[in-house]
Amino acid sequence: MFGKGDYVIYGMSGVCRVEDITTMEMAGIPGDRLYYVLIPSGQKGGKIFTPVEGQKTLMRKIMSREEAVRLIDQIPKIGELWITDEKKREEQYKECMRSCDCSQWIQIIKTLYLRKQERSAQGKKITSTDERYLRMAEDYLYSELEIPLGIPKADMEAYITERIVQMEQDKKLVRD
C-alpha cells in the first residue's frame, strides 16, 4: 500500500503523487472501499481515482536515488530493439511503454536515437511513429528520474550523457 505524498508510476499516466486515500460517496460504489487519489505530475488540475485493492492498472513506487543512479550507470549495458518490420516494431514499443519498466524505456530511447542518426546520415528524417515513441519514452524516464535525483526533466538528458561519459573516462583511466 502506498501512503499520502508517495510518488508512484501509474500505468500510462506516468508519475503521480498520492494526494489522498479515501472512500468515495457515489451510487453503486461500496462505501468501505478505499481509493487512491492521484495527481499526475504532467497535468495541471488532473486527478485519478483508483481502487487500493484489485488494481487493474500497473502501479509502482518510483525509484529511490540509489536505484536511479544505478539505472543510469547500467545504460551502456542495456541493449537496443532492432526490429525491421514497422508494425512489429511499433507493437514492441507499445509493449515496452505499458510495462512501466525504465530499462525498457531506455531500450526504446537508445534504439530510436541510433535509428535517428542512421536515417539522418542517409538524408532522411525519423518517422513520426519513431519520433512519438522517442519523446514518450524520454518523457516517462526523465519524469521518474527527476524526483529522486532532484534534477529538472529539461536537464536530464545532459545529466545522463555527462554521467555516462564520466564513467567511460574513469574506466579508461583504470585500464591505463
C-alpha positions as CSV (number, residue, x, y, z in Angstrom):
1,M,0.0,0.0,0.0
2,F,1.2,3.5,-0.8
3,G,0.9,6.5,1.5
4,K,0.0,10.1,1.1
5,G,2.8,12.0,-0.5
6,D,4.3,9.0,-2.2
7,Y,5.3,9.3,-5.8
8,V,4.2,6.4,-8.0
9,I,4.1,5.3,-11.6
10,Y,0.5,4.7,-12.6
11,G,0.2,2.9,-15.9
12,M,0.4,5.2,-18.9
13,S,-0.3,8.2,-16.8
14,G,3.3,8.2,-15.6
15,V,4.5,9.8,-12.4
16,C,1.7,10.7,-10.0
17,R,1.7,11.9,-6.3
18,V,-0.7,10.1,-3.9
19,E,-2.7,13.0,-2.6
20,D,-5.1,11.0,-0.5
21,I,-6.5,7.6,0.4
22,T,-10.2,7.8,0.9
23,T,-13.6,6.3,0.3
24,M,-15.9,7.6,-2.4
25,E,-19.5,8.5,-1.9
26,M,-21.1,7.6,-5.2
27,A,-24.1,5.5,-6.1
28,G,-23.1,1.9,-6.9
29,I,-19.7,2.1,-5.1
30,P,-19.3,0.3,-1.8
31,G,-18.8,2.9,0.9
32,D,-16.0,1.0,2.6
33,R,-13.8,0.6,-0.5
34,L,-10.6,2.7,-0.4
35,Y,-9.3,4.7,-3.3
36,Y,-6.1,6.4,-4.1
37,V,-6.4,10.0,-5.2
38,L,-3.5,10.5,-7.6
39,I,-2.3,13.8,-9.0
40,P,-0.4,13.3,-12.4
41,S,2.8,15.3,-12.4
42,G,2.4,16.3,-16.1
43,Q,-1.2,17.6,-15.9
44,K,-2.5,20.6,-14.2
45,G,-5.8,20.1,-12.3
46,G,-5.9,16.4,-13.2
47,K,-6.9,13.7,-10.6
48,I,-7.1,10.0,-10.9
49,F,-9.2,7.9,-8.6
50,T,-8.2,4.2,-8.5
51,P,-9.0,1.4,-6.0
52,V,-6.4,0.5,-3.4
53,E,-7.4,-3.2,-3.8
54,G,-7.7,-5.0,-7.1
55,Q,-5.5,-2.8,-9.2
56,K,-6.0,-3.5,-12.9
57,T,-3.5,-0.8,-13.9
58,L,0.1,-1.3,-13.1
59,M,1.2,0.9,-10.2
60,R,4.6,1.0,-8.5
61,K,6.6,3.3,-6.3
62,I,9.2,5.4,-8.2
63,M,12.8,4.7,-7.8
64,S,15.0,5.8,-4.9
65,R,18.0,8.0,-5.6
66,E,20.3,4.9,-5.4
67,E,18.2,2.9,-7.9
68,A,18.1,5.9,-10.3
69,V,21.9,6.3,-10.2
70,R,22.4,2.5,-10.6
71,L,19.9,2.5,-13.6
72,I,21.9,5.4,-15.3
73,D,25.1,3.5,-14.7
74,Q,23.6,0.5,-16.4
75,I,22.6,2.3,-19.6
76,P,25.7,1.4,-21.6
77,K,24.8,-2.3,-20.9
78,I,21.2,-2.1,-21.9
79,G,20.6,-3.3,-25.5
80,E,18.6,-1.9,-28.3
81,L,15.4,-3.2,-30.0
82,W,16.3,-3.8,-33.6
83,I,13.1,-4.9,-35.3
84,T,12.9,-4.2,-39.1
85,D,9.1,-4.8,-39.5
86,E,7.4,-1.4,-38.9
87,K,4.2,-2.9,-37.4
88,K,6.1,-5.3,-35.2
89,R,8.4,-2.6,-34.0
90,E,5.5,-0.3,-33.0
91,E,3.8,-3.1,-31.2
92,Q,7.1,-3.8,-29.3
93,Y,7.3,-0.1,-28.4
94,K,3.7,-0.1,-27.1
95,E,4.5,-3.2,-25.0
96,C,7.7,-1.6,-23.6
97,M,5.8,1.6,-22.7
98,R,3.0,-0.3,-21.0
99,S,5.5,-2.3,-18.9
100,C,6.3,0.8,-16.8
101,D,9.9,-0.6,-16.8
102,C,12.6,2.0,-17.0
103,S,15.1,-0.4,-18.7
104,Q,12.6,-1.0,-21.5
105,W,12.1,2.8,-21.9
106,I,15.9,3.1,-22.2
107,Q,15.9,0.4,-24.9
108,I,13.4,2.5,-26.9
109,I,15.4,5.7,-26.4
110,K,18.7,4.0,-27.4
111,T,17.2,2.3,-30.4
112,L,15.5,5.4,-31.7
113,Y,18.5,7.7,-31.1
114,L,20.6,5.3,-33.2
115,R,17.9,5.0,-35.8
116,K,17.6,8.7,-36.0
117,Q,21.4,9.1,-36.5
118,E,21.3,6.4,-39.2
119,R,18.4,7.9,-41.1
120,S,19.9,11.4,-40.8
121,A,23.2,10.1,-42.4
122,Q,21.0,8.8,-45.3
123,G,19.4,12.3,-45.6
124,K,16.1,11.0,-44.2
125,K,14.1,12.2,-41.2
126,I,12.9,9.9,-38.4
127,T,9.4,8.6,-38.9
128,S,6.6,10.2,-37.0
129,T,5.9,6.9,-35.1
130,D,9.5,6.7,-34.0
131,E,9.5,10.4,-33.0
132,R,6.4,9.9,-31.0
133,Y,7.8,6.9,-29.1
134,L,11.2,8.5,-28.6
135,R,9.5,11.6,-26.9
136,M,7.2,9.4,-24.9
137,A,10.0,7.1,-23.6
138,E,12.1,10.2,-22.8
139,D,9.3,11.9,-21.0
140,Y,8.4,8.9,-18.9
141,L,12.0,8.1,-18.0
142,Y,13.0,11.7,-17.2
143,S,9.8,12.4,-15.2
144,E,10.6,9.5,-13.0
145,L,14.3,10.3,-12.6
146,E,13.8,14.0,-11.8
147,I,12.2,13.4,-8.4
148,P,14.8,11.1,-6.8
149,L,17.7,12.9,-8.4
150,G,16.4,16.4,-7.9
151,I,17.3,17.4,-11.5
152,P,14.7,19.1,-13.7
153,K,13.4,17.0,-16.5
154,A,14.7,19.5,-19.1
155,D,18.3,18.9,-17.8
156,M,18.1,15.1,-17.5
157,E,19.4,14.2,-20.9
158,A,22.5,16.3,-20.4
159,Y,23.0,14.9,-16.8
160,I,22.7,11.3,-18.1
161,T,25.1,11.9,-21.0
162,E,27.6,13.6,-18.7
163,R,27.5,10.8,-16.2
164,I,28.0,8.1,-18.8
165,V,30.9,10.0,-20.4
166,Q,32.5,10.4,-17.0
167,M,32.1,6.7,-16.2
168,E,33.7,5.8,-19.6
169,Q,36.6,8.2,-18.8
170,D,37.0,6.7,-15.3
171,K,37.1,3.1,-16.8
172,K,39.7,4.2,-19.3
173,L,41.9,5.7,-16.5
174,V,41.7,2.4,-14.5
175,R,42.7,0.4,-17.6
176,D,45.7,2.7,-18.4
